[in-house]
Amino acid sequence: MGRGGQRERSNLVRFVLAIICFVVAAGMIGVGIAQRTFLASPDSVVLSASIRGTAPLTVIDGASLNAFDGNQTFRIKGVDATFAAYGRTDDVLGWVGDASHNVLRYDAETGELVSTLVRGTESNVPNPDGSDLWFEGFTSEDGDLRFTVDVPEDVSFILASDGTLPAPVNLELTWPLDNRTPFSTPLIIGGGGVLLGGLALLLWAINAERRHGGPVRKPQKMPKLPRQRRYKPSRTAVTTGEAPSGRRAARPMVALTLLLAASVAVTGCSPGVDTAASIAAPSPGASGPAETIDSTLLAPAVTVRQIERIVARISEVSVEADAALNAELIATRFAGPALELRTAEYKIRTADSAIASSVPAIPAGPIRVTLPQQSGPDWPRTVFTVIQDEADATIPPVALLLIQDDARSSYKVHYAVTLEPSAVLPDVAPASIGTARLGVDTPVLRLAPSAIALAYADILAKDIESDSYLIFEAEGDSLRVAVGLAAQQQRTADLPATAQIAFDQTPGPGQIIVMATNDSGALVAVNLNETVTVKPIEAGAAVNTSGAVKALSGVATSNRGVIATYGDQLLFYVPAADSTDKIVLLGYSQGLVAASEVP
């Protein structure tokens, strides 16, 4: 085959490759555009529910909130004020209790939110806004509430108005969907590149055809024909069967190529499709079944964020109540020995405003230690926390022991203890894990918590003669110095010869709280009452009172004598049973809690 045949074959290959490029480009560009138009998935899932009835609460569980991946955006509409909050599912159900409520769940078969009424014995409940149980709460006064959260499956939502009015009636939940098409842009750009390559091949082939004047054929000698009768030929050209040469030969191929290019352009520029009208709802089962949560695992009673909010509320109440000497207000956040001491002080300062406060102030923060009790769906629950005064670092930290009696109650301070300057807290579990509250007779400690108050009282009364002296650390114990044997002997010596004094110590009525530490020891809070009785011993003699005893008892002079009771809130570290370490007094608060004339 000559050079002309080779050129013709090469040019044919270029035309074929150009056509292939056009076809591939059309496919790539078409698929890329389709992914962005009629093949595109929706960018969110929106489910709505209308709740009818008079139930004051609506509960949405975490499994329904995680029916689809991503954040959950709420839009809630009610008649009046609207409240929504989320917390641990056990906590939400504990707060709901026996109240009638709606349960809103996602039905995977129908792809809808379904509301079910659970009838209970309560038709009205307290306003859930402000409860210590919630991780976070949201309110709206005009009944239109919007917010976005990302909650796990072991968390549930509670919706309410004010506990008396019916719960909000309309709810819309939205989940974002990942409808990105990462391959559409590369397909369109790649298709454009292939298209340009095909056009280059086409122009190359056309240029070669023009340059060489079409296909070249080698001339052949024709055999001589017999003479025939002459006739006048027709003007019409005779068809020889050979392909035309020159520029005319390229015209059919150019027309075919232009037709293909036009078809690619039409494919690439086809009008988009209205995705909102053509997209079907995603399959509810696309996200898979909800993961089962093991309800036997105990979670900490509160998170750090919760305890910060709780302590801030307690601090606000205590500051206001201490300033106004408001016993009713302080009772909303204090109980046990801490309430007893503050209530007595309010009486004392009401009677004599010149008497200085003896109770520790409760700063709002920062929180230095948070040790919550590991809890299931049961109550009461206990939290130990240490607060440092941010405004004045010289003020000793205050340790609080908080107890929540039931789901609808607030955490209340049972012990508010000023830590000793030399106190070193033991290593405790992180707040995200929590710890166990041990029994008062647990055998795992060096001394049973139920026996600590009397053992320490014996040291105050006898000092080194006490049988318990060697198991308690004396160094750094400032309470022994203030009210111990030496202080009692000094008070006895200061009395006139016409009077006598007696000291007695008994366990107080406060709960014994035992929180386990990481070294198998425990933080132990106990309540001890110290009673001081002063009586005249001569006929006609009288006992004179002053200060807090006079203000609280209302007795200035008595021929029978006066009894004064001081309440001690004591915080100890008790090591493990097999340890040789001593029991350490970490802090205490003390003040007069009762005073009266001897009967």
GULOKE-750812 format. One line per 5 residues: number of its first residue (from 1); for each residue x, y, z of C-alpha. Coordinates in Angstrom, 1 decimal. Layout:
! residues N
NUM) X/Y/Z ~ ...
This chain:
! residues 599
1) 0.0/0.0/0.0 ~ 1.4/3.4/-1.0 ~ 1.6/6.6/1.0 ~ -1.8/7.7/-0.1 ~ -3.4/4.6/1.4
6) -1.6/5.0/4.7 ~ -2.7/8.6/4.9 ~ -6.3/7.7/4.2 ~ -6.2/5.0/6.8 ~ -4.7/7.3/9.5
11) -7.3/10.0/8.7 ~ -10.1/7.4/9.1 ~ -8.7/6.5/12.5 ~ -8.8/10.1/13.5 ~ -12.4/10.4/12.5
16) -13.3/7.3/14.4 ~ -11.5/8.5/17.6 ~ -13.2/11.8/17.3 ~ -16.6/10.2/17.2 ~ -15.7/8.0/20.2
21) -14.6/11.1/22.1 ~ -17.9/12.8/21.3 ~ -19.9/9.8/22.6 ~ -17.8/9.5/25.8 ~ -18.1/13.3/26.4
26) -21.8/13.2/25.9 ~ -22.1/10.4/28.5 ~ -19.9/12.1/31.1 ~ -21.5/15.5/30.8 ~ -25.0/14.0/30.7
31) -24.4/11.9/33.9 ~ -22.7/14.9/35.7 ~ -25.7/17.2/34.9 ~ -28.2/14.5/35.8 ~ -26.6/14.1/39.3
36) -27.2/17.7/39.9 ~ -30.8/17.8/38.6 ~ -33.3/15.0/38.4 ~ -31.0/12.4/40.1 ~ -30.1/14.7/43.0
41) -31.4/13.7/46.5 ~ -33.2/16.1/48.8 ~ -31.1/18.2/51.2 ~ -33.3/17.5/54.3 ~ -36.0/15.4/55.8
46) -39.0/17.2/57.3 ~ -41.6/15.5/59.5 ~ -44.6/17.2/61.1 ~ -47.0/16.2/63.7 ~ -50.2/17.8/65.1
51) -50.9/16.8/68.7 ~ -54.5/16.9/70.0 ~ -55.8/16.5/73.5 ~ -55.3/18.2/76.9 ~ -52.3/16.3/78.2
56) -49.8/18.8/79.7 ~ -46.7/17.0/78.5 ~ -45.3/15.5/75.3 ~ -42.3/13.2/75.3 ~ -40.1/12.4/72.3
61) -37.5/9.6/72.7 ~ -34.0/9.6/71.5 ~ -34.5/6.7/69.1 ~ -37.1/8.8/67.2 ~ -34.8/11.8/67.2
66) -32.1/9.7/65.6 ~ -34.3/8.2/62.9 ~ -32.1/10.1/60.5 ~ -28.5/11.2/60.8 ~ -27.5/14.7/61.6
71) -28.7/17.6/63.8 ~ -32.3/17.8/64.8 ~ -34.0/21.2/64.2 ~ -37.2/21.8/66.1 ~ -40.0/24.2/65.3
76) -42.7/24.1/68.0 ~ -45.9/26.0/68.0 ~ -48.2/26.4/70.9 ~ -51.0/28.6/72.1 ~ -49.1/30.4/74.9
81) -45.7/30.1/76.4 ~ -43.8/27.1/75.1 ~ -41.1/25.1/76.8 ~ -38.8/22.3/75.6 ~ -35.9/20.6/77.3
86) -33.9/17.4/77.0 ~ -32.2/15.1/79.5 ~ -31.5/11.5/80.1 ~ -34.4/9.4/79.2 ~ -34.6/8.0/82.7
91) -34.7/11.5/84.1 ~ -37.4/12.7/81.7 ~ -39.6/9.7/82.4 ~ -39.0/10.1/86.1 ~ -40.1/13.7/86.0
96) -43.2/12.8/84.0 ~ -44.1/10.2/86.5 ~ -47.9/9.4/86.6 ~ -48.9/12.4/84.6 ~ -51.0/12.0/81.4
101) -48.7/12.7/78.5 ~ -48.3/12.3/74.7 ~ -45.6/10.0/73.4 ~ -44.3/11.0/70.0 ~ -42.5/8.3/68.0
106) -41.2/7.8/64.5 ~ -43.0/5.1/62.6 ~ -40.5/3.5/60.2 ~ -43.2/1.8/58.2 ~ -45.2/4.9/57.4
111) -42.3/7.4/57.7 ~ -44.4/9.6/60.0 ~ -44.4/10.9/63.5 ~ -47.1/9.2/65.5 ~ -48.6/10.5/68.7
116) -50.0/8.2/71.4 ~ -51.7/9.4/74.6 ~ -50.6/7.7/77.8 ~ -53.2/8.3/80.5 ~ -52.1/8.9/84.0
121) -53.4/10.0/87.4 ~ -52.2/13.6/87.1 ~ -53.8/16.0/84.6 ~ -51.7/19.0/85.8 ~ -48.0/19.0/86.7
126) -45.5/21.7/88.0 ~ -43.9/23.9/85.4 ~ -40.9/21.8/84.2 ~ -39.0/25.0/83.3 ~ -36.1/25.4/85.8
131) -35.8/21.7/86.8 ~ -32.2/20.6/87.7 ~ -32.7/17.4/85.6 ~ -32.4/19.0/82.1 ~ -29.2/19.2/80.1
136) -30.6/22.3/78.4 ~ -34.0/24.1/78.2 ~ -35.6/26.4/75.6 ~ -38.5/28.8/76.2 ~ -40.6/31.1/74.1
141) -43.3/33.5/75.4 ~ -45.1/33.8/72.1 ~ -45.6/30.1/71.5 ~ -43.2/29.9/68.5 ~ -40.0/28.1/69.5
146) -37.1/27.1/67.1 ~ -33.7/25.6/68.0 ~ -31.2/23.0/66.7 ~ -29.6/20.3/68.8 ~ -27.7/17.0/68.3
151) -28.8/14.5/71.0 ~ -27.8/10.9/71.3 ~ -30.3/8.0/71.6 ~ -30.3/7.8/75.4 ~ -31.6/11.3/75.6
156) -35.3/12.3/75.3 ~ -37.2/15.6/74.9 ~ -40.1/16.9/77.0 ~ -42.4/19.6/75.7 ~ -44.8/21.6/77.8
161) -46.6/24.9/78.2 ~ -46.7/25.7/81.9 ~ -47.8/22.3/83.3 ~ -51.4/23.2/83.4 ~ -52.3/24.1/79.8
166) -52.1/21.5/77.1 ~ -48.7/20.8/75.6 ~ -47.8/22.5/72.3 ~ -49.9/21.2/69.4 ~ -47.7/21.5/66.4
171) -44.2/20.1/65.9 ~ -41.9/20.1/62.9 ~ -38.7/18.1/62.9 ~ -36.0/18.6/60.3 ~ -32.8/16.5/59.7
176) -30.2/17.6/57.1 ~ -29.2/15.2/54.4 ~ -25.9/14.9/52.6 ~ -26.9/15.5/49.0 ~ -23.5/16.4/47.8
181) -22.5/15.0/44.3 ~ -18.7/14.9/44.5 ~ -18.4/13.2/41.1 ~ -20.7/15.6/39.1 ~ -18.1/18.3/38.7
186) -15.2/16.0/37.7 ~ -17.6/14.3/35.2 ~ -18.6/17.6/33.6 ~ -15.1/18.9/33.5 ~ -13.7/15.6/32.3
191) -16.4/15.4/29.7 ~ -15.5/18.9/28.5 ~ -11.9/17.8/28.2 ~ -12.8/14.7/26.2 ~ -15.0/16.9/24.0
196) -12.2/19.2/23.3 ~ -10.0/16.3/22.5 ~ -12.6/15.0/20.0 ~ -12.8/18.4/18.3 ~ -9.0/18.5/18.0
201) -9.0/15.1/16.3 ~ -11.8/16.2/14.0 ~ -10.0/19.4/13.0 ~ -6.8/17.4/12.5 ~ -8.6/14.9/10.2
206) -10.3/17.7/8.2 ~ -7.1/19.6/7.8 ~ -5.3/16.5/6.5 ~ -8.1/15.9/4.0 ~ -7.8/19.4/2.7
211) -4.0/19.4/2.5 ~ -3.7/16.2/0.4 ~ -6.7/16.8/-1.8 ~ -8.7/13.8/-0.8 ~ -7.9/10.1/-1.3
216) -5.2/9.4/-4.0 ~ -5.5/6.4/-6.4 ~ -2.9/5.1/-8.7 ~ -3.9/5.4/-12.4 ~ -4.5/2.1/-14.3
221) -4.2/1.4/-18.1 ~ -7.6/0.6/-19.7 ~ -7.8/-2.1/-22.4 ~ -8.7/-1.0/-25.8 ~ -12.3/-1.3/-26.7
226) -13.6/-2.4/-30.1 ~ -14.7/0.3/-32.3 ~ -18.3/1.1/-31.8 ~ -20.8/3.1/-33.5 ~ -20.3/6.7/-32.7
231) -23.1/8.4/-30.9 ~ -23.6/11.7/-29.2 ~ -22.9/11.4/-25.5 ~ -25.4/12.8/-23.0 ~ -24.5/15.9/-21.0
236) -25.2/14.1/-17.8 ~ -22.1/13.1/-16.0 ~ -21.3/9.4/-16.0 ~ -21.0/7.7/-12.6 ~ -17.7/5.8/-12.5
241) -18.1/4.3/-8.9 ~ -14.9/6.1/-7.7 ~ -15.1/8.4/-4.7 ~ -14.9/12.1/-5.6 ~ -11.6/13.7/-4.8
246) -10.5/17.0/-3.3 ~ -12.6/19.2/-1.0 ~ -15.8/17.5/-2.0 ~ -14.7/14.2/-0.4 ~ -14.6/15.7/3.1
251) -18.0/17.3/3.0 ~ -20.1/14.2/4.0 ~ -17.7/13.5/6.9 ~ -17.8/17.1/8.1 ~ -21.6/17.0/8.1
256) -21.6/13.8/10.2 ~ -19.1/15.3/12.7 ~ -21.0/18.5/13.0 ~ -24.2/16.6/13.6 ~ -22.5/14.6/16.4
261) -21.2/17.8/18.0 ~ -24.6/19.4/17.9 ~ -26.1/16.3/19.7 ~ -23.4/16.6/22.4 ~ -24.2/20.3/22.9
266) -27.9/19.6/23.2 ~ -27.2/16.9/25.8 ~ -24.9/19.1/27.8 ~ -27.3/22.1/27.8 ~ -30.5/20.2/28.4
271) -32.8/22.2/30.8 ~ -32.7/21.2/34.5 ~ -35.5/19.3/36.2 ~ -37.4/20.7/39.2 ~ -35.9/18.6/42.0
276) -38.6/19.6/44.4 ~ -41.3/18.1/42.2 ~ -39.5/15.0/41.2 ~ -37.7/13.7/44.3 ~ -39.3/11.0/46.3
281) -39.0/10.8/50.1 ~ -36.0/8.8/51.3 ~ -36.5/5.4/52.7 ~ -37.1/5.6/56.4 ~ -34.9/2.5/56.9
286) -31.9/4.1/55.3 ~ -30.3/5.1/58.5 ~ -30.6/1.6/60.0 ~ -32.3/0.5/63.2 ~ -31.7/2.4/66.4
291) -28.9/1.2/68.6 ~ -30.0/-0.5/71.8 ~ -28.9/1.2/75.0 ~ -28.0/-1.0/77.9 ~ -30.2/0.5/80.7
296) -28.3/-1.4/83.4 ~ -25.3/0.9/83.0 ~ -25.3/3.6/85.6 ~ -24.7/7.2/84.4 ~ -23.5/10.1/86.6
301) -26.4/12.0/88.2 ~ -25.4/15.3/86.6 ~ -22.9/16.7/84.0 ~ -20.4/19.4/84.8 ~ -22.6/21.9/82.9
306) -25.6/20.9/85.0 ~ -23.8/21.3/88.3 ~ -22.5/24.7/87.2 ~ -26.1/25.8/86.5 ~ -27.3/24.2/89.8
311) -24.6/25.9/91.9 ~ -25.3/29.2/90.2 ~ -29.0/28.9/91.2 ~ -28.1/27.9/94.7 ~ -25.7/30.8/95.0
316) -28.3/33.2/93.8 ~ -30.8/32.0/96.3 ~ -28.4/32.0/99.2 ~ -27.2/35.5/98.5 ~ -30.7/36.8/98.4
321) -31.9/34.8/101.4 ~ -28.8/35.7/103.5 ~ -29.3/39.4/102.8 ~ -33.1/39.3/103.6 ~ -32.8/36.7/106.3
326) -35.6/34.8/104.5 ~ -36.0/31.3/105.9 ~ -38.7/30.3/103.4 ~ -36.5/31.2/100.4 ~ -33.4/29.4/101.8
331) -35.5/26.3/102.3 ~ -36.0/26.0/98.6 ~ -32.3/25.2/98.2 ~ -31.1/24.0/101.6 ~ -32.0/21.1/103.8
336) -30.6/19.0/106.6 ~ -27.7/20.4/108.8 ~ -27.0/23.2/106.3 ~ -30.6/24.5/106.5 ~ -30.7/24.1/110.3
341) -27.6/26.3/110.7 ~ -28.8/29.0/108.3 ~ -32.3/29.1/109.8 ~ -30.9/29.5/113.3 ~ -28.6/32.3/112.1
346) -31.5/34.2/110.5 ~ -33.2/34.1/113.9 ~ -30.1/35.3/115.6 ~ -29.4/38.1/113.2 ~ -33.1/39.2/113.2
351) -32.9/39.5/117.0 ~ -29.5/41.2/116.9 ~ -28.2/42.6/113.6 ~ -24.8/43.4/115.1 ~ -23.9/39.7/115.3
356) -21.7/38.6/112.4 ~ -22.6/35.8/110.1 ~ -21.1/32.4/110.9 ~ -22.2/30.5/107.8 ~ -20.0/30.1/104.7
361) -21.1/32.1/101.7 ~ -21.9/30.1/98.6 ~ -20.0/31.5/95.6 ~ -21.3/30.9/92.1 ~ -18.0/29.5/90.9
366) -15.8/28.4/89.5 ~ -16.4/24.7/90.2 ~ -13.1/23.0/91.1 ~ -14.4/19.4/91.7 ~ -17.6/17.6/90.6
371) -18.2/14.1/91.9 ~ -21.8/13.0/91.0 ~ -23.3/9.7/92.2 ~ -23.7/7.0/89.6 ~ -27.5/6.6/89.3
376) -30.1/4.7/87.4 ~ -33.7/5.6/87.3 ~ -33.9/5.8/91.1 ~ -33.8/8.6/93.7 ~ -32.4/10.1/95.9
381) -29.2/11.2/94.1 ~ -26.2/12.8/95.6 ~ -23.5/15.2/94.2 ~ -20.2/16.4/95.9 ~ -18.7/19.6/94.6
386) -16.1/22.1/95.6 ~ -16.4/25.8/94.7 ~ -13.7/28.4/94.8 ~ -14.6/32.1/95.2 ~ -13.5/33.7/91.9
391) -13.5/37.2/93.3 ~ -11.2/36.5/96.3 ~ -8.8/33.6/96.1 ~ -7.9/34.0/99.7 ~ -11.3/32.7/100.8
396) -11.1/29.0/101.5 ~ -13.0/26.8/99.1 ~ -16.5/25.5/100.0 ~ -17.5/21.9/99.6 ~ -21.2/21.2/99.1
401) -23.0/17.9/99.3 ~ -26.2/18.1/97.4 ~ -29.2/15.7/97.4 ~ -32.1/15.5/95.1 ~ -34.9/13.6/96.8
406) -37.0/12.9/93.7 ~ -37.3/13.7/90.1 ~ -39.3/16.9/90.5 ~ -37.3/18.2/93.4 ~ -34.4/20.6/93.2
411) -30.9/19.6/94.4 ~ -30.6/20.9/97.9 ~ -27.5/21.6/100.0 ~ -27.3/19.3/103.0 ~ -23.7/20.1/103.9
416) -21.9/23.4/103.2 ~ -18.3/22.9/104.6 ~ -15.4/25.3/104.6 ~ -12.3/23.3/103.7 ~ -9.3/23.5/106.0
421) -6.4/25.5/104.6 ~ -4.1/22.5/104.5 ~ -6.8/20.1/103.2 ~ -5.8/17.9/100.3 ~ -8.7/16.1/98.6
426) -8.2/12.5/97.6 ~ -8.2/11.4/94.0 ~ -11.8/11.0/92.8 ~ -13.4/9.8/89.6 ~ -14.0/12.3/86.8
431) -17.5/13.9/86.5 ~ -18.2/12.0/83.3 ~ -18.0/8.7/85.2 ~ -19.1/9.5/88.8 ~ -18.9/7.4/91.8
436) -21.0/5.2/94.1 ~ -22.7/6.3/97.3 ~ -21.8/3.7/99.9 ~ -23.8/2.5/102.9 ~ -23.2/4.0/106.3
441) -22.1/0.5/107.6 ~ -19.9/-0.4/104.7 ~ -17.0/-2.7/105.9 ~ -14.6/-1.5/103.1 ~ -13.4/1.5/105.1
446) -11.1/1.8/108.1 ~ -14.0/2.9/110.3 ~ -17.7/2.5/109.5 ~ -19.2/5.9/108.6 ~ -21.9/5.4/111.2
451) -19.3/5.3/113.9 ~ -17.2/8.3/112.8 ~ -19.2/11.1/114.5 ~ -19.1/9.5/118.0 ~ -15.4/8.5/117.5
456) -14.5/12.1/116.7 ~ -16.7/13.4/119.5 ~ -14.7/11.2/121.9 ~ -11.5/12.8/120.7 ~ -13.0/16.3/121.3
461) -13.9/15.2/124.9 ~ -10.8/13.2/125.8 ~ -8.1/14.2/123.4 ~ -5.1/11.7/123.7 ~ -7.0/9.6/126.2
466) -9.6/8.7/123.5 ~ -9.5/5.2/122.1 ~ -9.9/6.7/118.6 ~ -7.1/9.3/118.9 ~ -4.6/7.3/116.9
471) -6.8/6.7/113.8 ~ -7.6/10.4/113.3 ~ -5.0/12.9/112.0 ~ -4.4/15.7/114.5 ~ -2.2/17.9/112.3
476) -4.2/20.6/110.5 ~ -7.4/19.9/112.5 ~ -8.4/23.4/113.6 ~ -11.8/22.3/115.1 ~ -10.0/20.4/117.9
481) -8.2/23.7/118.8 ~ -11.5/25.6/118.8 ~ -13.8/23.2/120.7 ~ -11.6/20.3/121.9 ~ -10.6/19.3/125.4
486) -8.2/22.2/125.9 ~ -10.8/24.7/124.8 ~ -13.4/23.1/127.1 ~ -11.0/23.3/130.1 ~ -10.4/26.9/129.4
491) -14.1/27.7/129.4 ~ -14.6/25.9/132.6 ~ -11.8/27.9/134.2 ~ -13.3/31.1/133.0 ~ -16.7/30.5/134.7
496) -17.4/32.1/138.1 ~ -17.5/29.8/141.1 ~ -21.3/30.2/141.3 ~ -21.8/28.3/138.0 ~ -20.9/25.0/136.4
501) -20.6/23.9/132.8 ~ -21.0/20.5/131.1 ~ -20.2/19.4/127.6 ~ -21.8/16.6/125.6 ~ -21.6/15.4/122.0
506) -24.3/13.4/120.2 ~ -24.8/12.5/116.5 ~ -26.9/15.1/114.7 ~ -30.0/14.4/112.7 ~ -28.3/15.0/109.3
511) -27.8/12.2/106.8 ~ -24.5/10.4/106.7 ~ -23.2/10.7/103.2 ~ -20.5/8.4/101.9 ~ -18.9/8.9/98.4
516) -16.3/6.4/97.2 ~ -12.9/7.6/96.1 ~ -10.5/6.1/93.6 ~ -8.2/4.6/96.2 ~ -11.0/2.5/97.8
521) -11.5/5.1/100.5 ~ -14.4/7.6/100.8 ~ -15.5/11.1/101.5 ~ -17.7/11.0/104.5 ~ -20.0/13.9/105.7
526) -21.5/13.6/109.2 ~ -23.5/15.8/111.5 ~ -22.4/16.2/115.2 ~ -24.2/18.2/117.9 ~ -22.2/19.7/120.7
531) -24.3/20.7/123.7 ~ -23.1/23.1/126.3 ~ -25.1/23.4/129.6 ~ -24.4/26.2/132.1 ~ -26.2/26.1/135.5
536) -25.9/28.1/138.7 ~ -24.7/26.1/141.7 ~ -25.6/28.4/144.5 ~ -29.0/29.5/145.7 ~ -30.0/32.8/144.3
541) -27.3/32.7/141.6 ~ -28.2/33.3/138.0 ~ -26.6/32.7/134.6 ~ -26.2/35.6/132.2 ~ -26.3/35.1/128.5
546) -24.9/37.2/125.7 ~ -24.3/37.2/121.9 ~ -25.9/34.5/119.8 ~ -27.1/32.5/122.8 ~ -29.0/35.5/124.1
551) -30.4/36.3/120.7 ~ -31.6/32.8/119.9 ~ -32.9/31.8/123.3 ~ -34.4/35.2/124.2 ~ -33.2/34.7/127.7
556) -30.9/37.3/129.2 ~ -30.7/35.9/132.8 ~ -31.8/32.5/134.1 ~ -31.8/31.0/137.6 ~ -32.2/27.5/136.1
561) -29.4/27.7/133.5 ~ -29.1/27.8/129.7 ~ -28.6/25.0/127.2 ~ -26.8/25.9/123.9 ~ -26.5/23.4/121.0
566) -23.9/23.8/118.3 ~ -24.3/22.0/115.0 ~ -21.1/20.7/113.4 ~ -21.0/19.8/109.7 ~ -17.9/17.6/109.3
571) -16.3/16.3/106.1 ~ -13.7/13.5/106.5 ~ -11.6/11.4/104.2 ~ -11.7/7.8/105.4 ~ -9.1/5.5/103.9
576) -9.7/1.9/102.9 ~ -10.0/-0.9/105.5 ~ -6.5/-2.3/104.8 ~ -4.8/1.1/104.8 ~ -2.6/2.4/107.6
581) -3.4/6.0/106.7 ~ -5.4/8.1/109.3 ~ -8.8/9.6/108.9 ~ -8.5/13.3/108.0 ~ -10.8/16.1/108.8
586) -11.0/18.0/105.4 ~ -13.3/20.8/106.6 ~ -16.2/21.8/108.8 ~ -18.8/24.4/109.5 ~ -20.1/25.1/113.0
591) -22.7/27.4/114.5 ~ -25.3/27.7/117.1 ~ -28.5/25.9/116.1 ~ -30.5/25.9/119.3 ~ -30.6/27.7/122.7
596) -33.1/27.6/125.5 ~ -33.4/27.9/129.3 ~ -32.9/24.7/131.2 ~ -36.4/23.2/131.9
